[in-house]
Amino acid sequence: MRHGKEKMPRFQLPHPTKRMTTATFPTVRRQFDRRVVAAVREGLSAPRKRLPAWLFYDEAGSRLFDAITELPEYYLTRTERGILAAHGAEMVARAAGDRQLRVAELGAGSADKTRLLLRAVVAMQGMAVYEPIDVSASALHAARVRIEREITGVTVAPRVMDYTDGDGGRLTLGPVEEHERRLVLYIGSSIGNFEPAQAKQLLRRLRVGLRAGDSVLLGVDLIKAEAPMVAAYNDAEGVTAAFNRNLLARLNRELGAEFDAEGFAHRAVWNGAESRIEMHLVSDRKQRVHMGALDLTVEFAAGESIHTENSYKYGPGQTETLLAEARFQAEATWTDPRGWFAVCLGRAI
């Protein structure tokens, strides 16, 4: 869900024998703040204004997104959860083969659905090492406390990191033992937030950091009728609208911006030509916004928008092709009874 042009910072996840205390969260906060400044300056100076979707996920944004996943219109989370509940044991068994499984997750957030897979791993091998990666320290902290309290045998080793930050660099996940295989979870349709070329690049960078035989579990939203797709991003209670506007509130807090968030309307539309839902913030009037930390003033015409998110939807065979182009062999794909969502296991080759 997060884009960037800077070189990917390398990092090593903690070894499972070195259990971290709840208060310890490795972070790259200084680098991340510089990246916020660069992304905002570039995006709001562009002819068609845009902001990267990874800016959604400060503490308030993470809470709002968790609320979105519980909304009746937001079918994605409960549909994927149903797939994982029905097939999780088979998924982890296939990924492990004849070895012990070690689990990492990109964009872990609250890791709510992940608990289904972790329980399956513990049932299979008696323990699990779980390495969640996310930009939100608060979400990782909450996930860690909950998982280690609820699932005996799981060691959680979190990392505060923007895993999308890079331009072709290796996504280093750290060493695994000879008797282990790594399973990287990339669920929740997060891959859909990337342009197709960027999605391929991200998976290729992930593949470079894996050994042959390791795997990725990829969740994707599938193309369906327009109405339920649009409703998922424009709920009746206005939670998604608040989530979208919180991006402007974050810029006010962190960059000394002067946005009137209520002066921007939330808009979600289906772009059939690009096979994606788009989210925008649309200025309701002509206005000027100053950002103190950037020494920048941005002018908006009435009706002008800031493009804040894309969510690509996949057609038959597209997920398997994407994996193949990143040097993964699609081993199995599971869907719900309506065919609205798919989870695909790709083996590194």
C-alpha positions in Angstrom: 0.0 0.0 0.0 3.0 2.2 0.1 5.2 3.6 -2.7 8.6 5.2 -2.8 11.7 5.9 -4.8 14.4 5.9 -2.2 16.7 2.9 -1.8 15.4 0.1 0.3 17.0 0.1 3.8 18.3 -3.3 4.7 17.4 -4.8 7.9 17.6 -8.1 9.9 14.8 -9.5 11.8 15.7 -10.8 15.3 16.7 -14.4 15.7 13.9 -16.4 17.2 16.0 -17.4 20.2 16.3 -13.8 21.2 12.9 -13.0 22.5 12.2 -9.3 22.5 10.5 -7.5 25.3 7.2 -5.9 24.7 8.7 -2.4 24.8 11.4 -3.1 22.1 10.5 -2.1 18.6 13.3 -1.5 16.1 12.5 1.5 14.1 13.7 3.8 11.3 11.7 6.8 12.4 14.1 9.5 11.2 14.3 8.0 7.7 10.5 7.6 7.6 9.9 11.3 8.5 12.2 12.4 5.7 10.3 10.2 3.4 7.0 11.7 4.5 8.3 15.2 3.6 9.6 14.1 0.2 6.4 12.2 -0.7 4.1 15.1 0.3 6.2 17.7 -1.5 6.4 15.7 -4.7 2.7 14.6 -4.7 1.1 17.9 -3.9 3.4 19.7 -6.4 2.4 17.4 -9.3 -0.1 18.6 -12.0 -2.5 15.9 -10.8 -2.2 16.0 -7.0 -1.6 12.7 -5.2 -0.5 11.3 -1.9 0.8 7.8 -1.3 -1.6 5.4 0.5 1.1 4.4 3.1 0.5 7.9 4.7 -2.9 6.6 5.9 -1.3 4.5 8.6 -0.4 6.6 11.6 -1.9 5.6 14.9 -5.3 7.1 14.2 -5.4 5.8 10.7 -4.6 2.3 11.8 -7.5 2.4 14.3 -9.9 3.7 11.6 -8.8 1.0 9.2 -9.5 -1.7 11.8 -13.0 -0.2 12.2 -13.4 -0.3 8.4 -12.7 -4.1 8.4 -15.7 -4.6 10.6 -18.2 -2.7 8.5 -20.9 -4.6 6.7 -19.9 -3.1 3.3 -16.3 -4.1 3.7 -16.5 -7.7 2.4 -12.8 -8.1 1.9 -11.7 -8.9 5.4 -14.5 -11.3 6.4 -14.3 -13.1 3.0 -10.6 -13.6 3.3 -11.0 -14.7 6.9 -13.4 -17.3 5.8 -10.9 -18.7 3.3 -8.2 -18.8 5.9 -10.5 -20.5 8.4 -11.5 -23.1 6.0 -8.1 -23.8 4.4 -5.4 -22.5 6.8 -4.2 -25.9 7.9 -3.7 -27.0 4.3 -2.0 -23.7 3.4 0.7 -24.0 6.1 1.2 -27.7 5.5 1.8 -27.1 1.8 4.2 -24.2 2.6 6.2 -26.3 5.2 6.5 -29.5 3.3 8.9 -31.7 5.3 10.4 -28.8 7.2 9.6 -26.5 10.1 7.8 -23.3 9.1 8.8 -19.7 10.1 6.2 -17.0 9.3 6.8 -13.4 8.3 4.1 -10.9 7.3 4.3 -7.7 5.2 2.0 -4.9 6.3 0.8 -6.9 9.3 -1.3 -4.2 10.9 -3.3 -5.7 13.7 -2.7 -9.3 12.4 -6.3 -10.2 13.2 -6.7 -12.8 10.4 -3.1 -14.0 10.8 -4.0 -15.7 14.1 -5.9 -18.3 12.1 -2.7 -19.3 10.3 -0.5 -19.1 13.4 -2.8 -21.5 15.3 -2.5 -23.9 12.3 1.3 -23.6 12.5 1.4 -24.3 16.2 -1.0 -27.2 15.8 1.4 -28.6 13.1 4.7 -28.1 14.8 4.1 -27.1 18.4 5.5 -23.6 18.1 5.8 -20.7 15.7 8.1 -17.7 15.1 6.1 -14.8 13.7 7.9 -11.7 12.2 5.3 -9.0 11.5 6.5 -5.9 9.5 4.5 -2.7 9.4 4.9 1.1 9.6 2.6 1.4 12.6 4.3 0.7 15.9 1.0 0.9 17.7 -0.6 -1.7 15.5 2.4 -4.0 16.0 2.4 -3.6 19.7 -1.3 -4.4 20.0 -0.9 -7.4 17.7 2.0 -8.7 19.7 0.3 -8.5 23.0 -2.9 -10.1 21.7 -1.1 -13.0 19.9 1.3 -13.9 22.7 -1.6 -13.8 25.2 -4.0 -15.9 23.1 -1.7 -18.4 21.3 0.7 -20.4 23.4 3.9 -21.3 21.5 4.1 -18.2 19.3 7.1 -15.9 19.6 6.4 -12.5 18.0 9.4 -10.5 16.7 8.0 -7.3 15.2 9.7 -4.7 13.0 8.6 -1.1 12.4 9.5 -0.7 8.8 8.1 0.5 5.5 8.7 -2.6 3.4 7.8 -0.8 0.2 10.6 1.8 0.5 13.0 0.9 -2.3 13.8 0.9 -6.0 14.9 -2.6 -6.9 16.8 -3.2 -3.6 16.7 -6.6 -1.8 14.1 -7.0 0.9 16.3 -8.8 3.4 14.3 -10.9 5.9 17.2 -12.4 7.9 18.5 -15.9 8.1 16.6 -19.1 8.5 17.9 -22.4 9.7 18.5 -25.4 7.4 15.5 -27.2 8.8 13.2 -24.2 8.3 11.2 -22.8 5.4 9.9 -19.3 5.5 6.3 -18.4 4.6 5.7 -14.7 3.9 2.1 -13.6 4.3 1.0 -10.8 2.1 -2.8 -11.0 2.7 -5.6 -8.4 2.9 -5.4 -7.5 -0.8 -2.5 -5.1 0.0 -0.8 -6.0 -3.3 -3.8 -4.3 -5.0 -2.6 -0.9 -3.8 0.3 -1.0 -6.2 0.4 -0.2 -9.9 0.9 -3.5 -11.8 4.6 -2.8 -12.5 5.2 -1.8 -8.9 3.5 -5.0 -7.6 5.7 -7.1 -9.8 8.8 -5.2 -8.6 7.8 -5.7 -4.9 7.4 -9.4 -5.3 10.7 -9.7 -7.2 12.5 -7.9 -4.4 10.8 -10.3 -1.9 11.9 -13.3 -4.0 15.5 -12.2 -3.9 15.5 -12.4 -0.2 14.0 -15.9 -0.1 15.5 -19.4 -0.7 14.1 -21.8 -3.3 11.3 -23.7 -1.6 10.2 -20.7 0.6 6.8 -19.4 -0.2 4.5 -16.4 -0.2 0.7 -16.5 0.6 -0.9 -13.7 -1.5 -4.4 -12.4 -0.9 -6.2 -10.6 -3.8 -9.6 -9.1 -4.4 -11.3 -10.3 -7.5 -13.3 -8.4 -10.1 -17.0 -8.6 -9.5 -20.1 -6.4 -9.9 -19.3 -2.7 -9.4 -21.8 -1.9 -6.6 -20.3 -4.0 -3.8 -16.8 -2.9 -4.8 -17.6 0.8 -4.6 -19.6 0.4 -1.4 -16.6 -1.3 0.3 -14.8 2.0 0.0 -17.7 4.4 0.6 -19.6 3.0 3.6 -22.8 4.5 4.9 -21.4 5.3 8.3 -18.6 7.5 6.8 -15.8 5.6 8.4 -13.8 5.3 5.2 -14.4 9.0 4.6 -12.9 9.7 8.0 -10.0 7.4 7.2 -9.3 9.3 4.0 -9.5 12.7 5.7 -7.3 11.6 8.5 -4.5 11.7 6.0 -4.9 15.5 5.9 -5.1 15.7 9.7 -1.8 13.8 9.9 -0.2 16.4 7.6 -1.5 19.1 9.9 0.0 17.4 13.0 3.4 16.3 11.5 4.1 19.0 8.9 2.4 22.1 10.3 -0.1 22.0 7.4 -3.3 24.0 7.5 -5.8 21.7 5.8 -9.4 22.1 6.6 -10.2 18.4 6.4 -14.0 19.1 6.2 -13.3 21.2 3.1 -12.5 18.0 1.2 -15.1 15.4 0.2 -14.3 11.7 0.2 -14.9 10.1 -3.2 -14.6 6.4 -4.3 -15.1 5.4 -7.9 -14.6 2.3 -10.0 -12.2 2.8 -12.9 -13.1 -0.1 -15.2 -10.4 0.7 -17.8 -7.7 0.2 -15.1 -9.6 -2.4 -13.1 -9.3 -0.5 -9.9 -11.2 1.4 -7.2 -9.8 4.9 -6.8 -10.1 7.0 -3.6 -9.9 10.8 -3.8 -10.2 13.9 -1.6 -12.0 16.5 -3.5 -11.7 20.2 -2.6 -15.2 21.8 -2.2 -14.0 25.3 -3.0 -11.0 27.3 -4.2 -8.5 27.3 -1.4 -4.8 27.7 -0.5 -3.1 25.4 2.0 0.2 26.3 3.6 2.6 23.6 5.0 5.0 25.1 7.5 7.5 22.3 7.6 7.8 22.3 3.8 7.6 26.1 3.4 5.1 25.3 0.6 1.7 26.7 -0.3 -0.6 24.6 -2.4 -3.5 26.0 -4.3 -6.7 24.0 -5.0 -9.4 24.8 -7.5 -13.0 23.9 -6.6 -13.5 20.3 -7.6 -9.8 19.5 -7.8 -8.8 16.2 -6.1 -6.0 14.6 -4.3 -5.7 11.0 -5.5 -5.0 9.0 -2.3 -5.4 5.3 -3.1 -5.8 2.7 -5.8 -7.1 -0.8 -5.1 -6.6 -3.1 -8.1 -9.0 -6.0 -8.6 -7.7 -9.2 -10.3 -9.2 -11.3 -13.1 -8.8 -15.0 -13.7 -5.2 -16.1 -13.9 -3.7 -12.7 -13.2 -2.5 -13.6 -9.7 -0.7 -16.7 -11.0 0.9 -14.7 -13.8 2.1 -12.0 -11.4 3.7 -14.6 -9.2 5.3 -16.3 -12.2 6.8 -13.0 -13.4 8.5 -12.7 -9.9 9.9 -16.3 -10.0 7.2 -17.9 -7.9 5.4 -21.0 -8.9 1.7 -20.9 -8.1 1.0 -24.1 -6.2 -2.6 -23.7 -5.1 -5.4 -21.0 -5.1 -8.3 -21.0 -2.7 -11.5 -18.9 -3.1 -14.7 -18.3 -1.3 -18.0 -19.8 -2.6 -19.0 -16.5 -4.4 -15.6 -16.2 -6.1 -15.1 -12.7 -4.7 -11.6 -13.1 -3.2 -8.6 -15.5 -3.7 -5.6 -16.6 -1.6 -2.7 -18.0 -3.7 0.3 -19.9 -2.5 3.5 -19.2 -4.5 6.6 -21.3 -4.2 10.0 -19.6 -4.7 11.8 -21.3 -7.7 
